[in-house]
Amino acid sequence: VIVHIQEETKARLEIGASVITDDGAAVLGRLRFDNFMGQGGSNLLSCRYSDRQARFDPIVEHPSRAISWLSLRAQFQWQREQPGLYEQGIEVDRYVFRRNQFSLDLAVRSYRHDWSLYLGGDFGETNSYLESHSIPDDGIQSVSTVHVSLESHGRDLPVTHQSSGARIRYTHSLDTKDDEPEWWRADLGLVFPVKGLGVWKP
């Protein structure tokens, strides 16, 4: 859940919290700068932290100067998680998961109808191991996925009115090993303006 304070011509500060199963909540902070006069260019710095999870996500997006309705978005992600392993309610070990990932998206925009379509992929590697067997090179696998994302309300478009919207994202893995099945993931995000609070929107 994220609540953000919006300035249509300046930086946007966003704060929130995310729930981690069995491990409480994580603090989430994001700082966004939207270049509305530049037709949707956006820069975002996102950090999430708890005693079991850390994640760092910088995103840079700029529109094409030659074609106004195209833009390119680049993202780097560093992630570390330590979910506990329990037996009869007692934690006996920790499963350590780390990821370094680079993403590249091509965005097609409709400024008239306020939607964006992102097509892109992720590349990098993951590393997982049990804390009791702390071998950093154990379980390294490459990351190769393709994703499609459709956003209405124009999350990174000029916002001229308070409206609701949605973000739908589908990710599918590629080039998996013989003993690792392909996987997919679907995410849905919703935006609802709060009447009487101006530009405050959860």
N, C-alpha and C positions, 0 to 999 in steps of 0.2 A: 504494500500500500504506500503510495507516494502523495504528498501534498506539496504543491509548488506555488511560489509567489512569482507572478509574471509581469514583466515590463516589456512592452511590444518593441521597444527600440534599444533595450539594454540587456544585461545578463539576467538569467532566471535562476533563482536558488530553489532547489528541491530537497526536501528531507523526508525520511520515511523509515519504515521498519519492515523486516521480513522474518517470518517464523521458520525455525529450523526444527525438524522433528526430534523430540526427546532432548533437545539441547537449548531450548529457550529461544530468545529473539536476537537478531543481529541489527546493528545500527547501520543505516544506509544514508549516504550523503551524495548529492549530485549537484554539479555546477554547470549550467548550460548557457551558452551565448548563441543567440539566433540573429543572423544577419537578414532581417526581414526585407530590407531594401535591396539586398542582393539575391532575391528570389529563392530564399529557403536555405542558404548556407547555414550550417550548424556545427558547433563544437561542444562536446560534452565530456566532462570528467566525472566518473562514478566510482565510489569506493564503498565497500561493504565489509563490516568487521564484527566478529564475535570471538569467544575463546575457542571455538571449533571451526571457524570459517573466515577466510580473508579473500577478497576479490578486488581487482583493480581493472577498470575499463575506460580507457580514453578513446573517444571517437571524434574523428574529423570529417566533416562533410562540406563540399563546396559545389555550387552549380557550374555547369558548363557555360563558358562565355559565348561559344558559338551557337549553342542550341539552348534556349531558355528553359525547356521542360525536361532536361536531362541533368543529372548530378551524380557524383561519385562519392561513396562513403567508405572510409577505411577505419578499422577498429582493431585494437590489440587487447587481449585479455590475459591476465595472470590470475590464477585461481588455486586456492589450497583449502582442502576440507579434511577434517579429522572426525568422522562419525564413530561413535563408540560401538563396540561389540559386547553384548550382554549375555550372561547365563544366569537364569533365575534372578533377574533384576540387578545383578552385580556386573559392573563393567570389568571385563577381563582383558581387553585389548582395544586398540584403535586401528581403524583402516584409514590410511593416509592416501589422499588423492590430490594430484597436482596437474595443472594444465597450463600450457603456453599456446596461445592461438592467435592467428592473424586472419581477419575477415575483410573481404572486399565486396562491395555491393554497387550495382548500377541502378539508379532510381529513375523511374519515369513518372512525371508529375502532371496532374491536371489542376491548374490554379483556378479554373472556372468552377469545377465541381468539388474541389478540396479533397483530393485523395492522392496517395502515392503508392506505387508498386515497386518493390525492391526485389532484385534478382541477384544472387551472389553465392559465395562459398566460403568455407572455413578451412584453414590449413594450419598444422602445428603438430604437437605431440602431447600425450598424457603419460603420467607415471603414477603407478599405484602399488602399494605394498603394505604389509602389516607392520605396525610400530614395533612389535616384539622382534621382528626380523627386519631391522632397519638397513635395507640394502637399497640405496637410492636408485640404482640402475635396474631394479627388478620391476617387471611389468610395464616397460615403456612401449607405447603404441603410437602410431601416427594418427593424426586427426585429419579426416577428409570428409567434408559434408557439403551438401548443396541446400540452399534454403530459398523460400519464397515468402515475402511479407507484403501484406496489403494493409494500408493505413488510411482510414477516413479521418475527418475533422482536421487533417493536415497537421500532424504533430510537429512537423518542422516547416510548415508553410506559414505565410502571413496570417495572423489571427485577427480578424476584424470584428468578430462577434462571438459571444459566449454560446457555444453549441456543444452537444455531446458527440461522441464518436467512438471508434473501435480500432483495434490493431490485431490482426490475425497473422500468425507466423507459423510456417511449417518447415521443419528441418529433417533431412534424410541423410543417413550415413552412406559413405562410398568406400570401396576398396578395403573391406573388412577381411580379416584373416579367416582361414578355414574353420577354426574352432570358435570364432566370434560371430554371432548372428548380426545381420543388419538391424539397425534401430531407427526409429523415427520419433519426432517430438512435435507437438502442436501447442501453441501458446495463444491465449486470447486476453487482450487488455481492453478495458472500457474507461471512458472519460465522461464524468457527469458534472456540469457546473452547479455550484451551490448558490441559490438565489439569495440576495441580500448581502453577500460577502464579496461582491465585486469580482476581482480576478483571482480569488482563492478557489482552487478546484482540486478535489481529490481524484 
